[in-house]
């Protein structure tokens, strides 16, 4: 079973996350931030990950801590579920269209966290959600998942479509990268023998 749960409690948030990398895309998401819930539901469905996320955050301040801490905890759960990473494909990339928007995602499940995020939003809000928090979530996830992640929106106009192409693209790319390659025969996909 490639599954894990994480609980993370701070003065700002109380987060619980459970993920099964070999699921069917079931999601139970309750962060208190409607747009983030929507993005995480898409992430679960397109990654075929069974995902539960519950966050009680300081939304009276703003949505920053809730969004960032959800990314941190999900990244930690993802890394824990992967374990030693034996037999995985490791690398993957995709171009994900969402109507007029097109985003390219490339991943290395390397154990060396890094984020390149070349996505811009022409507006500051999607509904009540600050568009700058999209990058904050990706940063938190990549650093805690231990992955090298490149996200670049090649073009797009609608902020909702751009954000959706990023989250769906990440999910689809992770789905490929964590898939088991039978030719690896259970080996760690690295000449170092560890990731």
MIKEFI-988170 format. One record per atom (N, C-alpha, C, O, CB): atom name; residue number from 0; x, y, z negated. Coordinates in steps of 0.001 Angstrom, whole numbers, plus 500000, padded with zeros to 6 digits. Each point is the difference from the previous one (the first is absolute). Glycine has a CB too. Layout:
N
a,k,px,py,pz
CA,NUM,X,Y,Z
...
END
This chain:
195
a,k,px,py,pz
N,0,500842,498800,500000
CA,0,499158,501200,500000
C,0,500878,501250,500000
O,0,500784,500224,499078
CB,0,497385,498532,499695
N,1,501686,502048,502269
CA,1,500720,501270,500038
C,1,499041,501089,499520
O,1,499433,500763,500782
CB,1,502075,498462,501145
N,2,498342,500807,496771
CA,2,499056,500922,499371
C,2,500619,500550,498735
O,2,500847,499359,499377
CB,2,497185,499395,501578
N,3,501533,502456,498666
CA,3,500535,500618,498788
C,3,499038,501049,499491
O,3,499167,500524,500739
CB,3,503176,499050,500029
N,4,497793,500721,497947
CA,4,499230,501075,499365
C,4,500952,500901,499239
O,4,501007,499546,499457
CB,4,496946,498983,500353
N,5,501720,502742,500159
CA,5,500799,501007,499301
C,5,499051,500897,499210
O,5,498941,500389,500492
CB,5,502877,499555,501305
N,6,498574,500377,496981
CA,6,499303,501025,499224
C,6,501009,501093,499688
O,6,501140,499721,499628
CB,6,497218,498595,499365
N,7,501216,502914,501162
CA,7,500894,501144,499763
C,7,499202,501086,499298
O,7,498997,500491,500518
CB,7,502423,498960,501528
N,8,499041,500911,496775
CA,8,499292,501019,499228
C,8,500956,501122,499630
O,8,501077,499762,499454
CB,8,497333,498504,499648
N,9,501180,502965,501203
CA,9,500761,501182,499613
C,9,499041,500981,499335
O,9,498818,499705,499825
CB,9,502855,499966,502076
N,10,498839,501484,497735
CA,10,499138,501037,499427
C,10,499044,500571,501048
O,10,499025,500671,499663
CB,10,502781,499882,498688
N,11,498489,499169,502937
CA,11,499196,500568,501084
C,11,499034,499008,500639
O,11,498929,500386,500467
CB,11,502941,501154,499950
N,12,498508,497178,499605
CA,12,499171,498996,500678
C,12,500075,498657,499286
O,12,500941,499709,499262
CB,12,499420,501473,502915
N,13,498613,498016,498069
CA,13,499964,498599,499576
C,13,499633,499204,501256
O,13,498873,500076,500489
CB,13,500451,500471,497053
N,14,501645,498690,502968
CA,14,499853,499340,501296
C,14,500125,498492,499840
O,14,500893,499519,499303
CB,14,500032,502511,501857
N,15,498184,497223,499483
CA,15,500155,498548,500124
C,15,499842,499649,501480
O,15,499093,500476,500682
CB,15,500011,499094,496944
N,16,501813,499580,502844
CA,16,499999,499575,501401
C,16,500227,498503,500055
O,16,500854,499468,499291
CB,16,500003,502782,501478
N,17,498378,497072,500073
CA,17,500229,498590,500314
C,17,500011,499856,501511
O,17,499159,500573,500693
CB,17,499738,498648,497147
N,18,502067,500006,502670
CA,18,500086,499783,501446
C,18,500318,498548,500289
O,18,500803,499376,499307
CB,18,499943,502991,501036
N,19,498618,497105,500683
CA,19,500304,498666,500531
C,19,500375,500215,501462
O,19,499161,500381,500816
CB,19,499232,498388,497562
N,20,502871,500983,501944
CA,20,500491,500255,501353
C,20,499408,499049,501029
O,20,500021,500288,501196
CB,20,502073,500559,497803
N,21,497381,498029,500547
CA,21,499444,498995,500903
C,21,498484,499930,499876
O,21,499411,498920,500049
CB,21,502719,499779,499789
N,22,497253,502452,500002
CA,22,498554,500071,499797
C,22,499239,500103,501309
O,22,500467,499579,501058
CB,22,499951,501495,496755
N,23,498396,499499,502078
CA,23,499109,500132,501153
C,23,499570,501448,500235
O,23,499186,500271,500884
CB,23,500015,497406,498690
N,24,501342,503250,499641
CA,24,499652,501406,500168
C,24,498926,500501,499061
O,24,499426,501066,500225
CB,24,501212,498665,502096
N,25,499077,499509,496618
CA,25,499008,500456,499015
C,25,500583,501144,499178
O,25,501175,499977,499632
CB,25,497802,497709,500259
N,26,500195,503308,499826
CA,26,500470,501151,499238
C,26,498987,500413,498945
O,26,498794,500013,500246
CB,26,502509,500742,501739
N,27,499205,499581,496841
CA,27,499210,500617,498934
C,27,500825,501186,499505
O,27,500913,499841,499191
CB,27,497926,497943,500125
N,28,500827,503394,501178
CA,28,500813,501191,499765
C,28,499178,501035,499247
O,28,498882,500322,500401
CB,28,502465,499229,501686
N,29,499203,500967,496826
CA,29,499326,501050,499227
C,29,501050,500916,499391
O,29,500448,499786,498874
CB,29,497592,498687,500622
N,30,502349,502556,501263
CA,30,501012,500939,499507
C,30,499390,501303,499509
O,30,500665,500791,499332
CB,30,500955,498199,502247
N,31,497110,501231,498753
CA,31,499393,501290,499695
C,31,500244,501026,501090
O,31,499480,501114,499935
CB,31,500800,498381,497668
N,32,500516,500133,503407
CA,32,500294,500880,501136
C,32,499433,499317,501242
O,32,500566,499024,500494
CB,32,501564,501940,498411
N,33,496760,499548,501590
CA,33,499275,499328,501073
C,33,500835,499729,501242
O,33,499935,498903,500554
CB,33,498051,502179,498584
N,34,502789,499886,501305
CA,34,500793,499807,501213
C,34,501085,498950,499778
O,34,500259,499186,500887
CB,34,499287,503190,499781
N,35,501083,497632,498173
CA,35,501016,498989,499689
C,35,499375,498616,499948
O,35,500584,499038,500499
CB,35,500736,502663,498218
N,36,497504,498188,500688
CA,36,499295,498713,499995
C,36,499809,499493,501431
O,36,500240,498828,500293
CB,36,498578,501810,497564
N,37,500752,500250,503018
CA,37,499764,499637,501400
C,37,501293,499500,500660
O,37,499989,498985,500696
CB,37,498154,502725,499424
N,38,502968,499002,499660
CA,38,501278,499611,500598
C,38,500485,498653,499462
O,38,500537,499189,500754
CB,38,500034,503236,499520
N,39,499244,497333,498433
CA,39,500451,498729,499416
C,39,499106,498839,500433
O,39,500468,498868,500121
CB,39,500449,502388,497913
N,40,497816,499016,502197
CA,40,499126,498964,500556
C,40,500458,499626,501412
O,40,500018,498822,500355
CB,40,498049,502034,498252
N,41,502300,500140,502194
CA,41,500534,499743,501341
C,41,501305,499222,499918
O,41,500233,499074,500776
CB,41,498680,503024,500065
N,42,501932,498286,498214
CA,42,501288,499333,499800
C,42,499789,498510,499714
O,42,500681,499153,500579
CB,42,500312,503002,498548
N,43,498076,497531,499993
CA,43,499719,498597,499663
C,43,499460,499249,501209
O,43,500457,498899,500305
CB,43,499080,501765,497321
N,44,499490,499931,503063
CA,44,499347,499314,501112
C,44,500953,499729,501154
O,44,500003,498907,500566
CB,44,497872,502177,498772
N,45,502927,499905,501008
CA,45,500885,499845,501158
C,45,501277,499233,499660
O,45,500637,499439,500892
CB,45,498447,502692,500008
N,46,501294,497836,497835
CA,46,501134,499173,499596
C,46,499604,498568,499688
O,46,500855,499128,499847
CB,46,500212,502909,499267
N,47,497615,497723,500793
CA,47,499452,498726,499506
C,47,500541,499678,498613
O,47,500306,498852,499676
CB,47,499486,500322,502685
N,48,500317,501878,496831
CA,48,500390,499858,498604
C,48,498742,500073,499140
O,48,499158,500871,500218
CB,48,503133,500154,500226
N,49,497569,498084,498592
CA,49,498957,500175,498994
C,49,500547,500996,498990
O,49,501085,499805,499452
CB,49,497961,497825,500871
N,50,500208,503430,499434
CA,50,500526,501115,499231
C,50,498978,500535,499020
O,50,498853,500266,500359
CB,50,502625,500302,501543
N,51,498950,499585,496858
CA,51,499207,500681,498973
C,51,500838,501132,499447
O,51,501148,499801,499602
CB,51,497569,498083,499810
N,52,500708,503301,500565
CA,52,500677,501174,499456
C,52,499004,500754,499141
O,52,498908,500344,500453
CB,52,502663,499817,501541
N,53,498810,500094,496766
CA,53,499170,500815,499106
C,53,500893,501048,499375
O,53,501048,499681,499438
CB,53,497355,498399,500086
N,54,501183,503172,500572
CA,54,500770,501101,499427
C,54,499069,500893,499197
O,54,498962,500439,500496
CB,54,502691,499481,501414
N,55,498724,500342,496860
CA,55,499393,501062,499198
C,55,501058,501081,499894
O,55,500987,499842,499282
CB,55,497478,498562,499387
N,56,501332,502699,502048
CA,56,501023,501037,500052
C,56,499497,501350,499549
O,56,498809,500194,499754
CB,56,502233,498568,502078
N,57,499883,502161,498064
CA,57,499685,501360,499544
C,57,499468,500847,501168
O,57,500619,500982,500409
CB,57,501173,498842,497797
N,58,497065,499773,502307
CA,58,499419,500681,501157
C,58,499514,501408,499656
O,58,499715,500793,500897
CB,58,499618,496980,500007
N,59,500570,502541,497801
CA,59,499670,501369,499612
C,59,501153,500949,500331
O,59,499805,501211,500109
CB,59,498710,497908,498056
N,60,502695,500318,501996
CA,60,501164,500803,500414
C,60,499983,500106,501522
O,60,499814,501085,500552
CB,60,501560,498172,497418
N,61,498821,499613,502702
CA,61,499867,499881,501453
C,61,500147,498523,500356
O,61,499963,499143,499116
CB,61,500962,503216,501286
N,62,499239,497339,500882
CA,62,500048,498609,500445
C,62,501424,499468,500161
O,62,500197,498849,500390
CB,62,497644,501546,500753
N,63,503144,500443,498557
CA,63,501396,499636,500248
C,63,500434,498771,499202
O,63,500472,499024,500583
CB,63,499998,503376,499880
N,64,499379,497634,498222
CA,64,500490,498896,499166
C,64,499290,498689,500317
O,64,500624,498939,500031
CB,64,499907,502709,498177
N,65,498168,498432,502025
CA,65,499235,498793,500334
C,65,500509,499378,501298
O,65,500198,498788,500081
CB,65,497790,502161,498744
N,66,502222,499885,502181
CA,66,500460,499509,501303
C,66,501413,499431,499903
O,66,500263,498894,500473
CB,66,498280,502802,500669
N,67,502353,499052,498255
CA,67,501398,499559,499890
C,67,500120,498725,499168
O,67,500702,499068,500391
CB,67,500040,503315,499821
N,68,498580,497573,498651
CA,68,500118,498841,499122
C,68,499352,498755,500590
O,68,500437,498883,499721
CB,68,499593,502668,498347
N,69,498925,498631,502752
CA,69,499422,498864,500724
C,69,501028,499438,500973
O,69,500111,498783,500147
CB,69,497569,502199,499635
N,70,503076,499893,500885
CA,70,501057,499563,500900
C,70,501129,499297,499277
O,70,500519,498994,500483
CB,70,498895,502879,500998
N,71,500972,498652,497359
CA,71,501057,499378,499202
C,71,499600,498588,499598
O,71,500750,499048,500218
CB,71,499956,503210,498933
N,72,498119,497611,500265
CA,72,499553,498691,499496
C,72,499787,499000,501129
O,72,500339,498824,499860
CB,72,498581,502330,498212
N,73,500519,499307,503051
CA,73,499804,499090,501129
C,73,501344,499556,500564
O,73,500166,498833,500356
CB,73,497647,502284,500180
N,74,503143,499794,499548
CA,74,501336,499631,500451
C,74,500645,498968,499084
O,74,500611,499043,500476
CB,74,499623,503220,500527
N,75,499635,497923,497691
CA,75,500556,499046,499037
C,75,499335,498636,500121
O,75,500675,498972,499941
CB,75,499833,502923,498512
N,76,498176,498088,501716
CA,76,499280,498732,500146
C,76,500402,499300,501293
O,76,500165,498780,500027
CB,76,497910,502154,498655
N,77,502081,499838,502384
CA,77,500421,499444,501289
C,77,501372,499325,499868
O,77,500181,498866,500445
CB,77,498496,502921,500770
N,78,502283,498910,498174
CA,78,501345,499446,499832
C,78,499973,498740,499134
O,78,500687,499022,500296
CB,78,500274,503284,499947
N,79,498258,497724,498711
CA,79,499893,498844,499108
C,79,499378,498806,500724
O,79,500440,498865,499817
CB,79,499350,502688,498216
N,80,499193,498698,502783
CA,80,499341,498922,500736
C,80,500937,499353,501013
O,80,499896,498801,500262
CB,80,497928,502375,499432
N,81,503091,499609,500880
CA,81,500940,499460,500992
C,81,501080,499123,499372
O,81,500544,499116,500661
CB,81,499030,502897,500729
N,82,500736,498226,497346
CA,82,501022,499194,499328
C,82,501343,500097,500706
O,82,500486,501101,500261
CB,82,497732,497344,498958
N,83,502386,500411,501091
CA,83,501331,499977,500634
C,83,499944,500261,501503
O,83,501041,500089,500651
CB,83,499685,498309,497596
N,84,498085,501723,502303
CA,84,499799,500314,501425
C,84,500419,498864,500920
O,84,500320,500231,501166
CB,84,500032,502153,498283
N,85,499650,496417,500049
CA,85,500422,498855,500809
C,85,499055,499767,501172
O,85,498780,499972,499835
CB,85,502244,499001,498131
N,86,499556,500860,503220
CA,86,499250,499626,501178
C,86,499238,501099,500702
O,86,499357,499740,501017
CB,86,500484,498137,497924
N,87,500208,503355,500548
CA,87,499208,501066,500618
C,87,500638,500488,501300
O,87,501197,499820,500224
CB,87,498002,500862,497502
N,88,499993,499933,503116
CA,88,500499,500578,501253
C,88,500910,501194,499729
O,88,500932,500243,500767
CB,88,496987,498989,500402
N,89,501839,501499,497783
CA,89,500764,501141,499491
C,89,499780,501290,500777
O,89,499622,501008,499403
CB,89,502051,497372,499830
N,90,498547,501625,502065
CA,90,499860,501205,500824
C,90,498679,499979,500764
O,90,499509,498938,500381
CB,90,502994,501207,499840
N,91,496931,501035,499997
CA,91,498820,500103,500845
C,91,499788,501461,500379
O,91,500451,500912,499308
CB,91,498508,497052,499596
N,92,500349,502232,502206
CA,92,499631,501353,500401
C,92,498713,499940,500810
O,92,499598,498945,500491
CB,92,502827,501789,499514
N,93,496948,500417,500121
CA,93,498726,500067,500722
C,93,499748,501440,500424
O,93,500478,500939,499364
CB,93,498599,497091,499334
N,94,500176,502132,502373
CA,94,499396,501284,500356
C,94,498511,499839,499718
O,94,499349,499112,500551
CB,94,502424,501456,501256
N,95,497694,500294,497335
CA,95,498596,499855,499587
C,95,499196,501205,500499
O,95,500209,501118,499530
CB,95,500480,497545,498412
N,96,498400,501119,503001
CA,96,499141,501095,500454
C,96,498759,500135,499118
O,96,499442,499003,499541
CB,96,501385,500641,502800
N,97,498760,501564,497436
CA,97,498734,500279,499340
C,97,499379,501180,500747
O,97,500290,501163,499718
CB,97,500522,497968,497987
N,98,498334,500535,503248
CA,98,499428,501010,500894
C,98,501132,500800,500669
O,98,500803,499422,500732
CB,98,497104,500731,497812
N,99,502167,501150,501219
CA,99,501003,500815,500688
C,99,501377,499957,499329
O,99,500968,500523,500552
CB,99,497179,500950,500193
N,100,501950,497915,498081
CA,100,501256,499958,499256
C,100,500749,498701,500271
O,100,499393,498944,500177
CB,100,499597,502509,498051
N,101,502334,498640,501802
CA,101,500845,498821,500181
C,101,501173,500082,499041
O,101,500760,500969,500011
CB,101,498563,498830,502416
N,102,500819,499171,496739
CA,102,501081,499965,499013
C,102,500840,498748,500209
O,102,499486,498907,500236
CB,102,499110,502387,498110
N,103,502711,498908,501560
CA,103,500962,498899,500085
C,103,500521,499701,498589
O,103,500409,500903,499270
CB,103,500254,499749,503120
N,104,499313,498060,497243
CA,104,500501,499559,498691
C,104,501051,498924,500248
O,104,499799,499105,500821
CB,104,497982,501429,498009
N,105,503337,499557,500459
CA,105,501030,498958,500039
C,105,500436,499703,498575
O,105,500163,500908,499185
CB,105,500621,499823,503121
N,106,499404,497979,497401
CA,106,500274,499556,498628
C,106,501159,499015,499984
O,106,500162,499174,500898
CB,106,497424,501167,498491
N,107,503208,499778,499563
CA,107,500975,498981,499629
C,107,499779,499708,498520
O,107,500189,500874,499154
CB,107,501522,499885,502618
N,108,497889,498016,497922
CA,108,499844,499618,498595
C,108,501398,499627,499508
O,108,500376,498830,499942
CB,108,497187,500338,500363
N,109,503178,501860,499348
CA,109,501445,499923,499839
C,109,500477,499970,498562
O,109,501129,499592,499725
CB,109,499019,501578,502395
N,110,498999,499261,496958
CA,110,500477,500213,498635
C,110,500708,501336,499851
O,110,500450,500350,498909
CB,110,499775,497190,500827
N,111,499878,503213,501364
CA,111,500617,501331,499977
C,111,498921,501019,500355
O,111,499753,500254,501178
CB,111,502549,498819,499466
N,112,497061,501505,498358
CA,112,498868,500892,500282
C,112,500427,501294,500675
O,112,500965,500651,499599
CB,112,497873,498377,498447
N,113,500412,501321,502992
CA,113,500253,501250,500716
C,113,498732,500347,500773
O,113,499320,499114,500518
CB,113,503195,500420,499672
N,114,497177,501731,499886
CA,114,498840,500451,500766
C,114,500405,501108,500961
O,114,500600,500996,499596
CB,114,497875,498382,498504
N,115,501195,500443,503163
CA,115,500014,501077,500987
C,115,498542,500232,500361
O,115,499330,499092,500491
CB,115,503018,500320,500431
N,116,497158,501790,498840
CA,116,498582,500314,500205
C,116,499897,501210,500894
O,116,500184,501130,499548
CB,116,499188,497910,498211
N,117,500337,500734,503502
CA,117,499892,501081,500978
C,117,498556,500103,500479
O,117,499669,499700,501147
CB,117,502736,499962,499573
N,118,496771,500767,498367
CA,118,498577,500175,500267
C,118,499595,501351,499446
O,118,500299,500324,498851
CB,118,499251,497173,501078
N,119,499770,503287,500888
CA,119,499571,501326,499575
C,119,498488,500116,500118
O,119,499378,499429,500896
CB,119,502827,501549,499821
N,120,497227,499773,498358
CA,120,498566,500269,499994
C,120,499784,501497,500229
O,120,500694,500837,499421
CB,120,498866,497202,499005
N,121,499487,502276,502411
CA,121,499722,501409,500317
C,121,499092,500652,498976
O,121,499821,501218,500002
CB,121,500458,498245,502395
N,122,499151,499726,496732
CA,122,499122,500523,498953
C,122,500511,499532,498643
O,122,500722,499007,499911
CB,122,497292,501004,501668
N,123,501612,500702,497374
CA,123,500472,499665,498656
C,123,499136,498957,499310
O,123,500447,499376,499038
CB,123,500470,502907,500806
N,124,497855,497514,500624
CA,124,499062,499103,499330
C,124,499297,499090,500996
O,124,499711,500388,501133
CB,124,499963,501324,497080
N,125,500061,497071,501335
CA,125,499044,499107,500661
C,125,498893,499823,498966
O,125,500160,499244,499041
CB,125,501610,499518,502451
N,126,497126,501920,498694
CA,126,498995,500065,498944
C,126,500614,500704,498797
O,126,500415,501155,500095
CB,126,498455,496714,500724
N,127,501189,501435,498051
CA,127,500611,500555,498791
C,127,501437,499514,499797
O,127,500631,500336,498998
CB,127,497094,499788,499989
N,128,502790,499094,501952
CA,128,501312,499363,499862
C,128,501081,500868,500645
O,128,499880,500386,501163
CB,128,499031,497335,498829
N,129,502149,502584,499245
CA,129,501121,500778,500526
C,129,500800,499147,500984
O,129,500464,498916,499646
CB,129,499648,502442,498217
N,130,500049,499119,503356
CA,130,500707,499204,501008
C,130,501456,499753,499622
O,130,500573,499003,500438
CB,130,497907,501937,501289
N,131,502138,499926,497478
CA,131,501390,499764,499588
C,131,500135,498746,499131
O,131,501101,499477,499829
CB,131,499300,502994,500280
N,132,498485,497051,499346
CA,132,500042,498806,499154
C,132,500155,498715,500812
O,132,500335,498958,499437
CB,132,498252,502248,498906
N,133,501174,498848,502970
CA,133,500246,498817,500829
C,133,501481,499641,499907
O,133,500346,498846,499748
CB,133,497750,501764,501836
N,134,502772,500370,498617
CA,134,501433,499730,499896
C,134,500385,499556,498592
O,134,500832,499107,499841
CB,134,499584,502576,501960
N,135,498995,498924,497189
CA,135,500310,499623,498615
C,135,499688,498526,499752
O,135,500770,499301,499341
CB,135,498752,503052,499919
N,136,499346,497173,501271
CA,136,499647,498597,499822
C,136,500998,499094,500719
O,136,500450,499002,499437
CB,136,497129,501641,500355
N,137,502768,499701,501450
CA,137,500957,499187,500762
C,137,501369,499977,499324
O,137,500655,498958,499964
CB,137,498110,501599,502146
N,138,501666,500569,497361
CA,138,501282,500066,499280
C,138,499975,499094,498777
O,138,500933,499229,499779
CB,138,499407,503127,501020
N,139,498609,497734,498416
CA,139,499879,499186,498789
C,139,499962,498516,500345
O,139,500646,499187,499339
CB,139,498133,502689,499529
N,140,500464,497776,502165
CA,140,499896,498599,500393
C,140,501342,499459,500490
O,140,500447,498949,499541
CB,140,497149,501424,501054
N,141,503044,500328,500324
CA,141,501261,499516,500584
C,141,501078,499830,498942
O,141,500703,498989,499990
CB,141,498708,502142,502151
N,142,500729,499838,496975
CA,142,501057,499941,498976
C,142,499786,498830,499053
O,142,500962,499355,499585
CB,142,499302,503125,500564
N,143,498499,497244,499509
CA,143,499713,498948,499025
C,143,499836,498624,500632
O,143,500164,498984,499324
CB,143,498755,502737,499278
N,144,500760,498238,502688
CA,144,499935,498724,500710
C,144,501387,499536,500420
O,144,500197,498822,500299
CB,144,497509,501757,500507
N,145,503263,500346,499218
CA,145,501354,499649,500409
C,145,500113,499788,501499
O,145,500709,499103,500456
CB,145,499631,499869,497324
N,146,498953,501863,502990
CA,146,500035,499840,501453
C,146,500560,501256,500661
O,146,499888,501107,499473
CB,146,498145,497328,500411
N,147,502568,501364,501275
CA,147,500351,501113,500869
C,147,498798,500210,500914
O,147,499571,499077,500693
CB,147,502967,500436,499215
N,148,496923,501700,500090
CA,148,498745,500275,500691
C,148,500132,501279,500825
O,148,500328,501067,499481
CB,148,498373,497775,498684
N,149,501033,501019,503136
CA,149,499986,501149,500897
C,149,498568,500202,500497
O,149,499377,499075,500521
CB,149,503049,500523,500181
N,150,497068,501611,499129
CA,150,498649,500365,500426
C,150,500121,501248,500860
O,150,500526,501022,499557
CB,150,498392,497970,498351
N,151,500597,500920,503314
CA,151,500044,501167,500877
C,151,498711,500075,500815
O,151,499696,499109,500792
CB,151,502830,500761,499328
N,152,496733,501202,499669
CA,152,498815,500225,500825
C,152,500456,500721,501261
O,152,500498,501124,499949
CB,152,497946,498983,498020
N,153,501375,499223,503160
CA,153,500482,500533,501271
C,153,499123,501144,500486
O,153,500489,500964,500589
CB,153,500439,496789,499978
N,154,497767,502132,499181
CA,154,499078,501091,500304
C,154,498666,499718,499326
O,154,499715,498872,499598
CB,154,501439,501583,502611
N,155,498051,500571,497679
CA,155,498681,499892,499380
C,155,499506,501364,499586
O,155,500795,500911,499767
CB,155,499736,496785,499440
N,156,498153,502455,500698
CA,156,499397,501276,499626
C,156,499221,499903,498692
O,156,500149,500848,499120
CB,156,499715,499738,503296
N,157,499312,498386,497458
CA,157,499120,499870,498851
C,157,500760,499428,498809
O,157,500596,498929,500104
CB,157,497442,500758,501430
N,158,501946,501015,497340
CA,158,500789,499590,498830
C,158,499558,498644,499462
O,158,500840,499200,499588
CB,158,499493,503204,499848
N,159,498378,497328,500561
CA,159,499506,498707,499525
C,159,500536,498881,500895
O,159,500442,498966,499498
CB,159,497467,502133,499581
N,160,502055,499096,502213
CA,160,500507,498991,500934
C,160,501500,499786,499830
O,160,500475,498865,500057
CB,160,497719,501759,501554
N,161,502547,500449,498181
CA,161,501442,499893,499814
C,161,500306,499190,498743
O,161,500809,499073,500038
CB,161,499530,503138,501132
N,162,499019,498136,497722
CA,162,500233,499263,498750
C,162,499609,498542,500153
O,162,500712,499110,499534
CB,162,498895,502981,499154
N,163,499272,497662,501959
CA,163,499522,498634,500189
C,163,500975,499193,500855
O,163,500231,498821,499732
CB,163,497404,501992,500059
N,164,502934,499812,501234
CA,164,500966,499286,500836
C,164,501249,499652,499197
O,164,500629,498974,500260
CB,164,498499,502216,501775
N,165,501239,499636,497005
CA,165,501162,499705,499145
C,165,499725,498803,499088
O,165,500814,499080,499924
CB,165,499830,503350,500138
N,166,498220,497578,499251
CA,166,499681,498920,499067
C,166,499734,498680,500727
O,166,500481,498950,499574
CB,166,498573,502750,498855
N,167,500188,498350,502660
CA,167,499748,498779,500763
C,167,501297,499475,500613
O,167,500247,498794,500013
CB,167,497410,501988,500477
N,168,503166,500133,500014
CA,168,501274,499591,500582
C,168,500910,499342,498983
O,168,500653,499000,500299
CB,168,499134,502845,501328
N,169,500261,498713,497166
CA,169,500796,499386,498933
C,169,499492,498598,499696
O,169,500787,499061,499883
CB,169,499686,503207,499145
N,170,498221,497592,500846
CA,170,499418,498701,499668
C,170,500320,498961,501063
O,170,500420,498888,499681
CB,170,497751,502274,499087
N,171,501632,499198,502488
CA,171,500245,499055,501095
C,171,501478,499630,500098
O,171,500338,498856,500302
CB,171,497706,502107,500930
N,172,502831,500000,498513
CA,172,501434,499735,500068
C,172,500437,499123,498837
O,172,500781,499068,500191
CB,172,499575,503121,500974
N,173,499154,498094,497639
CA,173,500324,499157,498850
C,173,499486,498578,500208
O,173,500673,499029,499654
CB,173,499247,502987,498851
N,174,498893,497875,502059
CA,174,499426,498674,500275
C,174,500958,499161,500846
O,174,500190,498812,499738
CB,174,497489,502165,500135
N,175,502927,499652,501152
CA,175,500960,499286,500846
C,175,501307,499733,499262
O,175,500567,498913,500110
CB,175,498404,502150,501903
N,176,501508,499927,497235
CA,176,501300,499872,499342
C,176,500002,498958,498888
O,176,501025,499359,499768
CB,176,499394,503016,500780
N,177,498454,497439,498758
CA,177,499948,499012,498906
C,177,499598,498614,500494
O,177,499995,499042,499227
CB,177,499427,502803,499202
N,178,500238,498044,502868
CA,178,499599,498695,500511
C,178,501171,499025,499917
O,178,501162,500390,500108
CB,178,497159,500700,501427
N,179,501354,497662,498276
CA,179,501020,498963,499867
C,179,500447,499551,501392
O,179,499188,499627,500846
CB,179,499827,499613,496937
N,180,502286,500809,502422
CA,180,500604,499540,501249
C,180,500476,498565,499785
O,180,500961,499780,499262
CB,180,499750,502593,501402
N,181,498636,496644,499966
CA,181,500373,498605,499755
C,181,501440,499690,500387
O,181,500582,499047,499482
CB,181,497052,500348,500887
N,182,502953,501390,500531
CA,182,501388,499758,500398
C,182,500984,500385,498905
O,182,501145,499547,500006
CB,182,498193,500836,502357
N,183,500227,500445,496703
CA,183,500868,500370,498872
C,183,500165,498843,499008
O,183,500957,499967,499227
CB,183,498309,502419,501040
N,184,499797,496675,499763
CA,184,500066,498817,499130
C,184,500191,500373,498530
O,184,500753,499352,499273
CB,184,500193,499363,502644
N,185,498354,502344,497661
CA,185,500038,500384,498595
C,185,501223,500787,499582
O,185,500181,500273,498813
CB,185,498507,497742,500777
N,186,502162,502357,501365
CA,186,501202,500776,499656
C,186,499640,501467,499814
O,186,498992,500475,500524
CB,186,502456,497909,500759
N,187,499382,502324,497968
CA,187,499888,501456,499924
C,187,500551,500566,501300
O,187,501123,499663,500376
CB,187,499093,500353,497073
N,188,499034,500838,503255
CA,188,500425,500484,501310
C,188,501086,501075,499927
O,188,499771,501157,500353
CB,188,497957,498308,500463
N,189,503439,500138,498729
CA,189,501126,500916,499881
C,189,501297,499195,499982
O,189,500050,498915,499421
CB,189,498526,502767,499319
N,190,502464,498842,501887
CA,190,501302,499329,499951
C,190,500592,500077,498594
O,190,500908,499239,499668
CB,190,499472,501310,502760
N,191,499113,500364,496748
CA,191,500478,500110,498615
C,191,499431,498905,499101
O,191,500554,499687,498947
CB,191,499654,502772,501383
N,192,498662,496962,500115
CA,192,499348,498967,499194
C,192,499025,500538,498978
O,192,499376,499233,499266
CB,192,502624,499420,501059
N,193,497860,502680,499620
CA,193,499056,500606,499074
C,193,499519,501325,500581
O,193,500715,500648,500765
CB,193,500410,498234,497256
N,194,497683,501509,501619
CA,194,499451,501299,500400
C,194,499545,500735,498752
O,194,499501,501122,500092
CB,194,499771,497978,502167
END
